[in-house]
């Protein structure tokens, strides 16, 4: 089983690298920002979600979406791109 998680500052290319890496390794790719939007079903963009929920609300949703993804893919291989601030979220 392979799990690759990409972290870094925002706009550093995590998603682009993640897509390419997952294609090269033939692994499932997920982007945490996309997972957050899927899980909330209310917002069209992460920026909109952040504006409406604020920093703390966004971090709560980010944590929940990450937790759900890791539980769902507990025994599977994947490449996951985190959001730029995810590693700052306790």
N, C-alpha and C positions, 0 to 999 in steps of 0.2 A: 504494500500500500504506500502510495506517495501522497504527501500533503505539502503543498508549497503555499506559503502565505506571504504576500508582498505588502510591505509597509514602507511609508516614506511621506515626505511633505506633499501637500496638495499640488496637483498639476505637475508631478514629477514623472508621469508616464507609467504608473503602476498598472492601470487598466490595459493600456496598449501592450506592455510587456507581458502581462498576464494572458491576454488573448493569444499572442504569438507563442508563448511558452506552452500553454495548454494545447494548442494545435500541434506543436512540434512533439510533445510528449503523449499526445492523444489522451488528454485528461479533461474532465469536466472543468469549466471555468465559471466562476461567480464573482461578481463585483458587489461589495457590501452596499454601496449607494443604491444599486438596482434592487437589491434584496430589501432594503429599507422602504423604498417606494412601493414594491410589491406587497410588503407586509402591511403598510398603512392604507393602501388603496385610495387614499384621499388626495394625495398631492401629485402634481405632474413633475416637479423637480425637487431635488434635495435643497436647493436654495429657498424655495417656497416653504418647504417643511421647516427648515431652520428658522426662517422669519416668523412663522406662526407659532412654533413650539418654544423658541428660544434655545439657548445653548444647553441648558439642563434637560429640557424636554427632548431635544435632538439626541443628546448623549444617552438618555434612557432608551429611546427607540433604537439607536444604534446598537446598544448592548443587547437588547432583546432580540433584534434581528440576527446578530452574530451568534447568540446562544442558540436560537432556533436552527440556524444553518448548521452549526457544529453538531447539534443533536441529530439532525436529519442525515447528515453525512458522516456520522460517527465511524462507520466501518467502510468508508469509500475513499477513493483517491480523488484529489481535486487541486486546482490552483485557485486561490482566493485573493482578490485585491481588496485591501482595507481602505477606508477613507483616510484622508490626510491627518485627521485628529484622533483617530481611533486609539492609538497607543497612549494617548494622554488621558484616556477615559479609564478610571479605576474600575 
